[in-house]
Amino acid sequence: MSALRINAPLVVAELFETEVVVIHLERGTYYSLTGAACQVWALLGGGLDAEALVRSLGALGADWAGAAGDLHAFIEELLAEELVRLEAPAPAASIAAPQPAPYQAPRLEKFTDMEELIALDPVHDVAANEGWPLRTPVGPETR
């Protein structure tokens, strides 16, 4: 089985109290992850495959027992958005257990309103004939 990993360095994230904000730097899209998505994100990087991750979350309480379908669908969303990637399994890292919380379905909201601004790289995107910052077109036609 393949381990789930955050797609770093292309993806960065910050955990707040009830939300994880994730930015895909290459695409310029950002995401709000809420509900059980916070607990999923906290376990990424621990060397777990999807099944082990879902089993770990199932231990959080009785209301998590029926959540496997939601959690697998959410993991598929993360993979489709290239926020996580599959890697060869490595020795499991020491990870903190997610904080117990009542189950709320994982939710991923995608925002594209700042794609162009986020995709700017002011340190590297400089051209002598075009100045700074060099704007690289973003959008479906450039992917």
N, CA, C and O atoms as a GROMACS GRO file, in nm:
protein
  572
    1MET      N    1   0.084  -0.119   0.000
    1MET     CA    2   0.000   0.000   0.000
    1MET      C    3   0.088   0.124   0.000
    1MET      O    4   0.199   0.123   0.053
    2SER      N    5   0.038   0.230  -0.059
    2SER     CA    6   0.113   0.355  -0.068
    2SER      C    7   0.074   0.450   0.044
    2SER      O    8  -0.042   0.460   0.082
    3ALA      N    9   0.174   0.519   0.096
    3ALA     CA   10   0.152   0.616   0.202
    3ALA      C   11   0.103   0.747   0.142
    3ALA      O   12   0.144   0.785   0.032
    4LEU      N   13   0.016   0.815   0.214
    4LEU     CA   14  -0.032   0.947   0.174
    4LEU      C   15   0.062   1.052   0.231
    4LEU      O   16   0.096   1.048   0.349
    5ARG      N   17   0.103   1.146   0.147
    5ARG     CA   18   0.191   1.255   0.189
    5ARG      C   19   0.139   1.387   0.134
    5ARG      O   20   0.080   1.391   0.025
    6ILE      N   21   0.160   1.493   0.208
    6ILE     CA   22   0.128   1.627   0.157
    6ILE      C   23   0.219   1.652   0.038
    6ILE      O   24   0.337   1.616   0.042
    7ASN      N   25   0.167   1.712  -0.067
    7ASN     CA   26   0.240   1.733  -0.191
    7ASN      C   27   0.334   1.854  -0.180
    7ASN      O   28   0.326   1.947  -0.260
    8ALA      N   29   0.421   1.851  -0.081
    8ALA     CA   30   0.518   1.958  -0.062
    8ALA      C   31   0.629   1.943  -0.165
    8ALA      O   32   0.658   1.831  -0.205
    9PRO      N   33   0.691   2.047  -0.210
    9PRO     CA   34   0.679   2.186  -0.169
    9PRO      C   35   0.571   2.265  -0.243
    9PRO      O   36   0.556   2.385  -0.220
   10LEU      N   37   0.497   2.199  -0.330
   10LEU     CA   38   0.394   2.270  -0.406
   10LEU      C   39   0.273   2.307  -0.321
   10LEU      O   40   0.197   2.397  -0.356
   11VAL      N   41   0.257   2.239  -0.209
   11VAL     CA   42   0.140   2.261  -0.123
   11VAL      C   43   0.187   2.301   0.017
   11VAL      O   44   0.272   2.236   0.077
   12VAL      N   45   0.128   2.409   0.066
   12VAL     CA   46   0.154   2.454   0.203
   12VAL      C   47   0.021   2.466   0.274
   12VAL      O   48  -0.083   2.485   0.211
   13ALA      N   49   0.025   2.456   0.407
   13ALA     CA   50  -0.100   2.459   0.483
   13ALA      C   51  -0.078   2.521   0.620
   13ALA      O   52   0.034   2.523   0.672
   14GLU      N   53  -0.185   2.570   0.676
   14GLU     CA   54  -0.185   2.624   0.812
   14GLU      C   55  -0.311   2.575   0.880
   14GLU      O   56  -0.421   2.588   0.828
   15LEU      N   57  -0.293   2.518   0.999
   15LEU     CA   58  -0.404   2.467   1.077
   15LEU      C   59  -0.450   2.576   1.173
   15LEU      O   60  -0.370   2.628   1.251
   16PHE      N   61  -0.577   2.609   1.167
   16PHE     CA   62  -0.639   2.701   1.261
   16PHE      C   63  -0.728   2.617   1.352
   16PHE      O   64  -0.726   2.494   1.342
   17GLU      N   65  -0.804   2.678   1.439
   17GLU     CA   66  -0.884   2.603   1.536
   17GLU      C   67  -0.977   2.501   1.471
   17GLU      O   68  -0.975   2.384   1.511
   18THR      N   69  -1.056   2.541   1.374
   18THR     CA   70  -1.156   2.450   1.315
   18THR      C   71  -1.143   2.443   1.163
   18THR      O   72  -1.237   2.403   1.095
   19GLU      N   73  -1.028   2.481   1.110
   19GLU     CA   74  -1.011   2.486   0.965
   19GLU      C   75  -0.863   2.471   0.931
   19GLU      O   76  -0.775   2.517   1.005
   20VAL      N   77  -0.838   2.406   0.819
   20VAL     CA   78  -0.705   2.403   0.761
   20VAL      C   79  -0.713   2.482   0.631
   20VAL      O   80  -0.800   2.455   0.548
   21VAL      N   81  -0.625   2.578   0.613
   21VAL     CA   82  -0.617   2.653   0.488
   21VAL      C   83  -0.497   2.597   0.413
   21VAL      O   84  -0.385   2.594   0.464
   22VAL      N   85  -0.523   2.553   0.290
   22VAL     CA   86  -0.422   2.488   0.208
   22VAL      C   87  -0.406   2.568   0.080
   22VAL      O   88  -0.504   2.611   0.020
   23ILE      N   89  -0.281   2.590   0.038
   23ILE     CA   90  -0.253   2.663  -0.086
   23ILE      C   91  -0.170   2.575  -0.177
   23ILE      O   92  -0.067   2.521  -0.137
   24HIS      N   93  -0.216   2.560  -0.301
   24HIS     CA   94  -0.138   2.492  -0.404
   24HIS      C   95  -0.064   2.603  -0.478
   24HIS      O   96  -0.122   2.672  -0.560
   25LEU      N   97   0.064   2.619  -0.448
   25LEU     CA   98   0.141   2.734  -0.496
   25LEU      C   99   0.157   2.736  -0.648
   25LEU      O  100   0.159   2.844  -0.707
   26GLU      N  101   0.168   2.622  -0.710
   26GLU     CA  102   0.187   2.618  -0.855
   26GLU      C  103   0.060   2.658  -0.930
   26GLU      O  104   0.066   2.728  -1.031
   27ARG      N  105  -0.053   2.614  -0.880
   27ARG     CA  106  -0.181   2.644  -0.945
   27ARG      C  107  -0.239   2.778  -0.902
   27ARG      O  108  -0.315   2.841  -0.975
   28GLY      N  109  -0.202   2.823  -0.782
   28GLY     CA  110  -0.257   2.947  -0.730
   28GLY      C  111  -0.395   2.930  -0.669
   28GLY      O  112  -0.464   3.030  -0.647
   29THR      N  113  -0.435   2.809  -0.642
   29THR     CA  114  -0.565   2.786  -0.579
   29THR      C  115  -0.546   2.767  -0.430
   29THR      O  116  -0.441   2.722  -0.384
   30TYR      N  117  -0.650   2.802  -0.355
   30TYR     CA  118  -0.644   2.776  -0.212
   30TYR      C  119  -0.773   2.710  -0.168
   30TYR      O  120  -0.875   2.716  -0.237
   31TYR      N  121  -0.766   2.645  -0.053
   31TYR     CA  122  -0.872   2.558  -0.008
   31TYR      C  123  -0.900   2.580   0.140
   31TYR      O  124  -0.810   2.614   0.217
   32SER      N  125  -1.023   2.559   0.177
   32SER     CA  126  -1.064   2.557   0.316
   32SER      C  127  -1.109   2.415   0.347
   32SER      O  128  -1.200   2.363   0.283
   33LEU      N  129  -1.044   2.352   0.446
   33LEU     CA  130  -1.080   2.217   0.488
   33LEU      C  131  -1.141   2.226   0.626
   33LEU      O  132  -1.080   2.281   0.718
   34THR      N  133  -1.261   2.173   0.640
   34THR     CA  134  -1.330   2.179   0.769
   34THR      C  135  -1.388   2.042   0.804
   34THR      O  136  -1.379   1.947   0.726
   35GLY      N  137  -1.445   2.034   0.922
   35GLY     CA  138  -1.502   1.907   0.969
   35GLY      C  139  -1.391   1.805   0.989
   35GLY      O  140  -1.283   1.840   1.036
   36ALA      N  141  -1.418   1.681   0.955
   36ALA     CA  142  -1.321   1.573   0.972
   36ALA      C  143  -1.196   1.593   0.887
   36ALA      O  144  -1.096   1.525   0.908
   37ALA      N  145  -1.202   1.685   0.791
   37ALA     CA  146  -1.085   1.714   0.709
   37ALA      C  147  -0.967   1.758   0.794
   37ALA      O  148  -0.852   1.730   0.759
   38CYS      N  149  -0.994   1.827   0.903
   38CYS     CA  150  -0.886   1.871   0.992
   38CYS      C  151  -0.813   1.752   1.054
   38CYS      O  152  -0.690   1.752   1.063
   39GLN      N  153  -0.889   1.652   1.096
   39GLN     CA  154  -0.826   1.534   1.155
   39GLN      C  155  -0.751   1.454   1.049
   39GLN      O  156  -0.644   1.400   1.077
   40VAL      N  157  -0.805   1.446   0.928
   40VAL     CA  158  -0.735   1.377   0.819
   40VAL      C  159  -0.602   1.446   0.793
   40VAL      O  160  -0.499   1.381   0.786
   41TRP      N  161  -0.605   1.578   0.779
   41TRP     CA  162  -0.484   1.654   0.747
   41TRP      C  163  -0.378   1.635   0.855
   41TRP      O  164  -0.259   1.625   0.825
   42ALA      N  165  -0.422   1.630   0.981
   42ALA     CA  166  -0.327   1.613   1.092
   42ALA      C  167  -0.253   1.480   1.085
   42ALA      O  168  -0.142   1.469   1.138
   43LEU      N  169  -0.312   1.379   1.022
   43LEU     CA  170  -0.249   1.247   1.013
   43LEU      C  171  -0.161   1.230   0.890
   43LEU      O  172  -0.084   1.134   0.882
   44LEU      N  173  -0.173   1.319   0.793
   44LEU     CA  174  -0.092   1.307   0.672
   44LEU      C  175   0.056   1.323   0.708
   44LEU      O  176   0.091   1.404   0.794
   45GLY      N  177   0.139   1.249   0.644
   45GLY     CA  178   0.281   1.257   0.672
   45GLY      C  179   0.326   1.156   0.775
   45GLY      O  180   0.446   1.145   0.803
   46GLY      N  181   0.233   1.082   0.830
   46GLY     CA  182   0.269   0.981   0.929
   46GLY      C  183   0.302   0.847   0.870
   46GLY      O  184   0.326   0.751   0.943
   47GLY      N  185   0.304   0.838   0.737
   47GLY     CA  186   0.337   0.712   0.672
   47GLY      C  187   0.220   0.617   0.659
   47GLY      O  188   0.238   0.499   0.630
   48LEU      N  189   0.098   0.668   0.681
   48LEU     CA  190  -0.021   0.583   0.675
   48LEU      C  191  -0.077   0.577   0.533
   48LEU      O  192  -0.073   0.675   0.459
   49ASP      N  193  -0.128   0.459   0.497
   49ASP     CA  194  -0.205   0.451   0.373
   49ASP      C  195  -0.349   0.492   0.406
   49ASP      O  196  -0.382   0.516   0.522
   50ALA      N  197  -0.433   0.500   0.305
   50ALA     CA  198  -0.570   0.548   0.325
   50ALA      C  199  -0.646   0.461   0.425
   50ALA      O  200  -0.718   0.513   0.510
   51GLU      N  201  -0.631   0.329   0.415
   51GLU     CA  202  -0.704   0.239   0.506
   51GLU      C  203  -0.661   0.261   0.651
   51GLU      O  204  -0.746   0.269   0.740
   52ALA      N  205  -0.532   0.270   0.675
   52ALA     CA  206  -0.482   0.290   0.811
   52ALA      C  207  -0.525   0.425   0.865
   52ALA      O  208  -0.556   0.438   0.984
   53LEU      N  209  -0.527   0.525   0.780
   53LEU     CA  210  -0.570   0.658   0.822
   53LEU      C  211  -0.717   0.654   0.864
   53LEU      O  212  -0.754   0.711   0.968
   54VAL      N  213  -0.800   0.590   0.786
   54VAL     CA  214  -0.943   0.580   0.817
   54VAL      C  215  -0.963   0.499   0.946
   54VAL      O  216  -1.047   0.535   1.029
   55ARG      N  217  -0.887   0.391   0.963
   55ARG     CA  218  -0.897   0.313   1.087
   55ARG      C  219  -0.858   0.396   1.208
   55ARG      O  220  -0.923   0.389   1.312
   56SER      N  221  -0.753   0.477   1.195
   56SER     CA  222  -0.710   0.563   1.307
   56SER      C  223  -0.820   0.659   1.346
   56SER      O  224  -0.843   0.682   1.465
   57LEU      N  225  -0.886   0.716   1.248
   57LEU     CA  226  -0.994   0.811   1.277
   57LEU      C  227  -1.115   0.740   1.335
   57LEU      O  228  -1.188   0.798   1.416
   58GLY      N  229  -1.139   0.617   1.294
   58GLY     CA  230  -1.251   0.540   1.347
   58GLY      C  231  -1.240   0.518   1.496
   58GLY      O  232  -1.341   0.494   1.563
   59ALA      N  233  -1.119   0.527   1.550
   59ALA     CA  234  -1.098   0.508   1.693
   59ALA      C  235  -1.136   0.632   1.774
   59ALA      O  236  -1.132   0.629   1.897
   60LEU      N  237  -1.173   0.741   1.709
   60LEU     CA  238  -1.206   0.864   1.780
   60LEU      C  239  -1.342   0.860   1.849
   60LEU      O  240  -1.370   0.944   1.935
   61GLY      N  241  -1.425   0.765   1.814
   61GLY     CA  242  -1.554   0.756   1.881
   61GLY      C  243  -1.656   0.684   1.795
   61GLY      O  244  -1.635   0.660   1.676
   62ALA      N  245  -1.768   0.651   1.858
   62ALA     CA  246  -1.873   0.573   1.791
   62ALA      C  247  -1.928   0.645   1.670
   62ALA      O  248  -1.961   0.581   1.570
   63ASP      N  249  -1.940   0.778   1.676
   63ASP     CA  250  -1.998   0.849   1.562
   63ASP      C  251  -1.905   0.853   1.442
   63ASP      O  252  -1.946   0.893   1.333
   64TRP      N  253  -1.778   0.812   1.460
   64TRP     CA  254  -1.683   0.805   1.348
   64TRP      C  255  -1.690   0.668   1.279
   64TRP      O  256  -1.636   0.652   1.170
   65ALA      N  257  -1.755   0.572   1.341
   65ALA     CA  258  -1.755   0.435   1.289
   65ALA      C  259  -1.812   0.426   1.149
   65ALA      O  260  -1.761   0.347   1.068
   66GLY      N  261  -1.914   0.501   1.117
   66GLY     CA  262  -1.974   0.495   0.984
   66GLY      C  263  -1.918   0.595   0.885
   66GLY      O  264  -1.978   0.618   0.779
   67ALA      N  265  -1.805   0.654   0.918
   67ALA     CA  266  -1.751   0.763   0.836
   67ALA      C  267  -1.656   0.717   0.725
   67ALA      O  268  -1.609   0.800   0.648
   68ALA      N  269  -1.627   0.589   0.716
   68ALA     CA  270  -1.525   0.541   0.622
   68ALA      C  271  -1.552   0.586   0.479
   68ALA      O  272  -1.460   0.628   0.409
   69GLY      N  273  -1.677   0.578   0.434
   69GLY     CA  274  -1.709   0.618   0.297
   69GLY      C  275  -1.680   0.766   0.272
   69GLY      O  276  -1.621   0.802   0.170
   70ASP      N  277  -1.721   0.851   0.367
   70ASP     CA  278  -1.693   0.995   0.355
   70ASP      C  279  -1.543   1.021   0.351
   70ASP      O  280  -1.495   1.100   0.270
   71LEU      N  281  -1.470   0.953   0.439
   71LEU     CA  282  -1.326   0.977   0.450
   71LEU      C  283  -1.252   0.931   0.325
   71LEU      O  284  -1.162   1.000   0.278
   72HIS      N  285  -1.290   0.815   0.270
   72HIS     CA  286  -1.227   0.770   0.146
   72HIS      C  287  -1.258   0.865   0.031
   72HIS      O  288  -1.169   0.894  -0.050
   73ALA      N  289  -1.380   0.914   0.022
   73ALA     CA  290  -1.416   1.010  -0.083
   73ALA      C  291  -1.335   1.138  -0.067
   73ALA      O  292  -1.290   1.196  -0.166
   74PHE      N  293  -1.316   1.183   0.056
   74PHE     CA  294  -1.237   1.304   0.081
   74PHE      C  295  -1.092   1.284   0.040
   74PHE      O  296  -1.032   1.372  -0.021
   75ILE      N  297  -1.036   1.169   0.073
   75ILE     CA  298  -0.898   1.140   0.033
   75ILE      C  299  -0.885   1.140  -0.119
   75ILE      O  300  -0.785   1.189  -0.173
   76GLU      N  301  -0.984   1.087  -0.188
   76GLU     CA  302  -0.983   1.091  -0.335
   76GLU      C  303  -0.986   1.234  -0.386
   76GLU      O  304  -0.919   1.266  -0.485
   77GLU      N  305  -1.062   1.322  -0.319
   77GLU     CA  306  -1.065   1.464  -0.356
   77GLU      C  307  -0.927   1.527  -0.339
   77GLU      O  308  -0.881   1.602  -0.426
   78LEU      N  309  -0.861   1.497  -0.228
   78LEU     CA  310  -0.727   1.551  -0.204
   78LEU      C  311  -0.630   1.506  -0.312
   78LEU      O  312  -0.546   1.584  -0.358
   79LEU      N  313  -0.640   1.379  -0.352
   79LEU     CA  314  -0.554   1.327  -0.458
   79LEU      C  315  -0.586   1.394  -0.592
   79LEU      O  316  -0.494   1.430  -0.666
   80ALA      N  317  -0.713   1.411  -0.624
   80ALA     CA  318  -0.754   1.473  -0.750
   80ALA      C  319  -0.707   1.618  -0.760
   80ALA      O  320  -0.671   1.665  -0.868
   81GLU      N  321  -0.708   1.688  -0.648
   81GLU     CA  322  -0.663   1.828  -0.646
   81GLU      C  323  -0.510   1.839  -0.633
   81GLU      O  324  -0.456   1.950  -0.631
   82GLU      N  325  -0.442   1.725  -0.625
   82GLU     CA  326  -0.297   1.716  -0.611
   82GLU      C  327  -0.248   1.787  -0.485
   82GLU      O  328  -0.140   1.847  -0.484
   83LEU      N  329  -0.329   1.780  -0.378
   83LEU     CA  330  -0.287   1.834  -0.249
   83LEU      C  331  -0.207   1.730  -0.171
   83LEU      O  332  -0.125   1.764  -0.086
   84VAL      N  333  -0.232   1.603  -0.200
   84VAL     CA  334  -0.154   1.494  -0.144
   84VAL      C  335  -0.108   1.405  -0.258
   84VAL      O  336  -0.161   1.412  -0.369
   85ARG      N  337  -0.009   1.324  -0.229
   85ARG     CA  338   0.041   1.229  -0.329
   85ARG      C  339   0.064   1.095  -0.260
   85ARG      O  340   0.073   1.088  -0.138
   86LEU      N  341   0.073   0.992  -0.340
   86LEU     CA  342   0.103   0.858  -0.290
   86LEU      C  343   0.252   0.833  -0.304
   86LEU      O  344   0.312   0.864  -0.407
   87GLU      N  345   0.311   0.776  -0.200
   87GLU     CA  346   0.453   0.744  -0.202
   87GLU      C  347   0.473   0.601  -0.154
   87GLU      O  348   0.385   0.542  -0.092
   88ALA      N  349   0.588   0.548  -0.184
   88ALA     CA  350   0.622   0.417  -0.131
   88ALA      C  351   0.620   0.425   0.021
   88ALA      O  352   0.664   0.525   0.079
   89PRO      N  353   0.571   0.322   0.085
   89PRO     CA  354   0.566   0.327   0.231
   89PRO      C  355   0.705   0.338   0.292
   89PRO      O  356   0.801   0.276   0.245
   90ALA      N  357   0.713   0.418   0.394
   90ALA     CA  358   0.836   0.434   0.471
   90ALA      C  359   0.803   0.399   0.615
   90ALA      O  360   0.685   0.385   0.650
   91PRO      N  361   0.903   0.384   0.698
   91PRO     CA  362   0.871   0.357   0.838
   91PRO      C  363   0.776   0.464   0.892
   91PRO      O  364   0.795   0.583   0.866
   92ALA      N  365   0.677   0.422   0.964
   92ALA     CA  366   0.578   0.516   1.018
   92ALA      C  367   0.645   0.616   1.109
   92ALA      O  368   0.726   0.581   1.195
   93ALA      N  369   0.610   0.742   1.089
   93ALA     CA  370   0.662   0.849   1.173
   93ALA      C  371   0.579   0.856   1.301
   93ALA      O  372   0.467   0.807   1.307
   94SER      N  373   0.636   0.917   1.399
   94SER     CA  374   0.562   0.940   1.523
   94SER      C  375   0.465   1.055   1.498
   94SER      O  376   0.507   1.168   1.472
   95ILE      N  377   0.337   1.026   1.508
   95ILE     CA  378   0.236   1.129   1.486
   95ILE      C  379   0.148   1.141   1.608
   95ILE      O  380   0.120   1.042   1.677
   96ALA      N  381   0.107   1.262   1.634
   96ALA     CA  382   0.016   1.285   1.746
   96ALA      C  383  -0.123   1.239   1.704
   96ALA      O  384  -0.166   1.261   1.591
   97ALA      N  385  -0.192   1.176   1.795
   97ALA     CA  386  -0.328   1.133   1.768
   97ALA      C  387  -0.416   1.257   1.750
   97ALA      O  388  -0.399   1.355   1.823
   98PRO      N  389  -0.508   1.254   1.654
   98PRO     CA  390  -0.596   1.368   1.637
   98PRO      C  391  -0.682   1.388   1.761
   98PRO      O  392  -0.715   1.293   1.831
   99GLN      N  393  -0.716   1.512   1.786
   99GLN     CA  394  -0.799   1.545   1.902
   99GLN      C  395  -0.938   1.488   1.883
   99GLN      O  396  -0.998   1.503   1.776
  100PRO      N  397  -0.992   1.421   1.986
  100PRO     CA  398  -1.128   1.370   1.976
  100PRO      C  399  -1.225   1.485   1.950
  100PRO      O  400  -1.216   1.592   2.011
  101ALA      N  401  -1.316   1.461   1.861
  101ALA     CA  402  -1.417   1.561   1.826
  101ALA      C  403  -1.538   1.487   1.770
  101ALA      O  404  -1.523   1.379   1.712
  102PRO      N  405  -1.655   1.543   1.786
  102PRO     CA  406  -1.772   1.481   1.724
  102PRO      C  407  -1.752   1.478   1.572
  102PRO      O  408  -1.693   1.569   1.515
  103TYR      N  409  -1.801   1.373   1.509
  103TYR     CA  410  -1.783   1.360   1.365
  103TYR      C  411  -1.864   1.463   1.288
  103TYR      O  412  -1.984   1.480   1.312
  104GLN      N  413  -1.798   1.531   1.198
  104GLN     CA  414  -1.862   1.618   1.099
  104GLN      C  415  -1.799   1.580   0.966
  104GLN      O  416  -1.676   1.571   0.956
  105ALA      N  417  -1.879   1.558   0.866
  105ALA     CA  418  -1.827   1.516   0.735
  105ALA      C  419  -1.715   1.610   0.689
  105ALA      O  420  -1.723   1.731   0.710
  106PRO      N  421  -1.611   1.554   0.628
  106PRO     CA  422  -1.504   1.638   0.578
  106PRO      C  423  -1.553   1.725   0.463
  106PRO      O  424  -1.633   1.680   0.381
  107ARG      N  425  -1.506   1.846   0.460
  107ARG     CA  426  -1.549   1.939   0.355
  107ARG      C  427  -1.428   2.010   0.298
  107ARG      O  428  -1.343   2.060   0.372
  108LEU      N  429  -1.420   2.015   0.166
  108LEU     CA  430  -1.313   2.084   0.096
  108LEU      C  431  -1.379   2.189   0.007
  108LEU      O  432  -1.457   2.156  -0.082
  109GLU      N  433  -1.346   2.315   0.031
  109GLU     CA  434  -1.394   2.423  -0.055
  109GLU      C  435  -1.274   2.476  -0.133
  109GLU      O  436  -1.168   2.502  -0.075
  110LYS      N  437  -1.291   2.492  -0.262
  110LYS     CA  438  -1.184   2.538  -0.350
  110LYS      C  439  -1.211   2.682  -0.391
  110LYS      O  440  -1.323   2.718  -0.426
  111PHE      N  441  -1.106   2.764  -0.386
  111PHE     CA  442  -1.117   2.904  -0.426
  111PHE      C  443  -1.013   2.934  -0.534
  111PHE      O  444  -0.896   2.898  -0.522
  112THR      N  445  -1.058   2.999  -0.639
  112THR     CA  446  -0.968   3.030  -0.750
  112THR      C  447  -0.956   3.180  -0.775
  112THR      O  448  -0.894   3.222  -0.873
  113ASP      N  449  -1.016   3.261  -0.688
  113ASP     CA  450  -1.020   3.404  -0.712
  113ASP      C  451  -0.885   3.474  -0.700
  113ASP      O  452  -0.872   3.588  -0.745
  114MET      N  453  -0.785   3.409  -0.643
  114MET     CA  454  -0.654   3.472  -0.628
  114MET      C  455  -0.545   3.395  -0.701
  114MET      O  456  -0.427   3.409  -0.669
  115GLU      N  457  -0.583   3.312  -0.800
  115GLU     CA  458  -0.486   3.228  -0.870
  115GLU      C  459  -0.367   3.307  -0.922
  115GLU      O  460  -0.253   3.268  -0.900
  116GLU      N  461  -0.393   3.416  -0.989
  116GLU     CA  462  -0.286   3.492  -1.052
  116GLU      C  463  -0.192   3.551  -0.947
  116GLU      O  464  -0.070   3.549  -0.965
  117LEU      N  465  -0.247   3.604  -0.840
  117LEU     CA  466  -0.165   3.664  -0.736
  117LEU      C  467  -0.081   3.560  -0.663
  117LEU      O  468   0.038   3.582  -0.640
  118ILE      N  469  -0.141   3.447  -0.628
  118ILE     CA  470  -0.068   3.343  -0.555
  118ILE      C  471   0.040   3.281  -0.644
  118ILE      O  472   0.147   3.245  -0.595
  119ALA      N  473   0.013   3.270  -0.773
  119ALA     CA  474   0.108   3.207  -0.864
  119ALA      C  475   0.229   3.295  -0.893
  119ALA      O  476   0.328   3.246  -0.948
  120LEU      N  477   0.224   3.423  -0.858
  120LEU     CA  478   0.340   3.509  -0.879
  120LEU      C  479   0.453   3.465  -0.788
  120LEU      O  480   0.431   3.434  -0.671
  121ASP      N  481   0.571   3.461  -0.841
  121ASP     CA  482   0.688   3.427  -0.763
  121ASP      C  483   0.785   3.544  -0.774
  121ASP      O  484   0.869   3.546  -0.863
  122PRO      N  485   0.774   3.643  -0.683
  122PRO     CA  486   0.853   3.765  -0.698
  122PRO      C  487   1.003   3.744  -0.686
  122PRO      O  488   1.079   3.830  -0.730
  123VAL      N  489   1.047   3.635  -0.628
  123VAL     CA  490   1.190   3.613  -0.614
  123VAL      C  491   1.251   3.562  -0.745
  123VAL      O  492   1.362   3.600  -0.782
  124HIS      N  493   1.176   3.474  -0.814
  124HIS     CA  494   1.232   3.409  -0.932
  124HIS      C  495   1.177   3.458  -1.065
  124HIS      O  496   1.243   3.446  -1.168
  125ASP      N  497   1.058   3.514  -1.065
  125ASP     CA  498   0.993   3.552  -1.189
  125ASP      C  499   1.031   3.694  -1.231
  125ASP      O  500   0.951   3.788  -1.220
  126VAL      N  501   1.152   3.708  -1.279
  126VAL     CA  502   1.202   3.837  -1.324
  126VAL      C  503   1.262   3.817  -1.462
  126VAL      O  504   1.337   3.723  -1.486
  127ALA      N  505   1.227   3.906  -1.553
  127ALA     CA  506   1.285   3.899  -1.687
  127ALA      C  507   1.338   4.038  -1.722
  127ALA      O  508   1.272   4.139  -1.698
  128ALA      N  509   1.457   4.042  -1.778
  128ALA     CA  510   1.520   4.170  -1.809
  128ALA      C  511   1.436   4.253  -1.905
  128ALA      O  512   1.431   4.376  -1.892
  129ASN      N  513   1.370   4.189  -1.999
  129ASN     CA  514   1.293   4.263  -2.098
  129ASN      C  515   1.149   4.289  -2.054
  129ASN      O  516   1.079   4.368  -2.118
  130GLU      N  517   1.102   4.223  -1.946
  130GLU     CA  518   0.964   4.241  -1.902
  130GLU      C  519   0.952   4.300  -1.763
  130GLU      O  520   0.842   4.337  -1.722
  131GLY      N  521   1.061   4.309  -1.690
  131GLY     CA  522   1.055   4.367  -1.556
  131GLY      C  523   1.006   4.270  -1.451
  131GLY      O  524   1.008   4.148  -1.469
  132TRP      N  525   0.963   4.328  -1.342
  132TRP     CA  526   0.919   4.248  -1.227
  132TRP      C  527   0.780   4.291  -1.188
  132TRP      O  528   0.752   4.410  -1.199
  133PRO      N  529   0.693   4.205  -1.144
  133PRO     CA  530   0.706   4.060  -1.152
  133PRO      C  531   0.666   4.011  -1.289
  133PRO      O  532   0.582   4.071  -1.356
  134LEU      N  533   0.725   3.903  -1.330
  134LEU     CA  534   0.689   3.839  -1.456
  134LEU      C  535   0.562   3.759  -1.434
  134LEU      O  536   0.561   3.666  -1.354
  135ARG      N  537   0.456   3.794  -1.505
  135ARG     CA  538   0.329   3.727  -1.486
  135ARG      C  539   0.321   3.606  -1.577
  135ARG      O  540   0.333   3.616  -1.699
  136THR      N  541   0.302   3.491  -1.514
  136THR     CA  542   0.282   3.367  -1.589
  136THR      C  543   0.132   3.342  -1.594
  136THR      O  544   0.066   3.341  -1.490
  137PRO      N  545   0.076   3.323  -1.713
  137PRO     CA  546  -0.068   3.298  -1.720
  137PRO      C  547  -0.105   3.174  -1.642
  137PRO      O  548  -0.034   3.073  -1.646
  138VAL      N  549  -0.219   3.181  -1.570
  138VAL     CA  550  -0.270   3.065  -1.499
  138VAL      C  551  -0.411   3.039  -1.546
  138VAL      O  552  -0.479   3.128  -1.599
  139GLY      N  553  -0.453   2.918  -1.526
  139GLY     CA  554  -0.587   2.881  -1.567
  139GLY      C  555  -0.582   2.748  -1.638
  139GLY      O  556  -0.474   2.693  -1.659
  140PRO      N  557  -0.698   2.697  -1.674
  140PRO     CA  558  -0.704   2.564  -1.736
  140PRO      C  559  -0.624   2.552  -1.864
  140PRO      O  560  -0.572   2.445  -1.894
  141GLU      N  561  -0.614   2.661  -1.939
  141GLU     CA  562  -0.543   2.652  -2.067
  141GLU      C  563  -0.393   2.638  -2.051
  141GLU      O  564  -0.326   2.602  -2.147
  142THR      N  565  -0.338   2.664  -1.932
  142THR     CA  566  -0.194   2.655  -1.911
  142THR      C  567  -0.152   2.528  -1.840
  142THR      O  568  -0.032   2.506  -1.820
  143ARG      N  569  -0.246   2.445  -1.803
  143ARG     CA  570  -0.212   2.322  -1.727
  143ARG      C  571  -0.195   2.205  -1.818
  143ARG      O  572  -0.167   2.095  -1.772
   0.00000   0.00000   0.00000
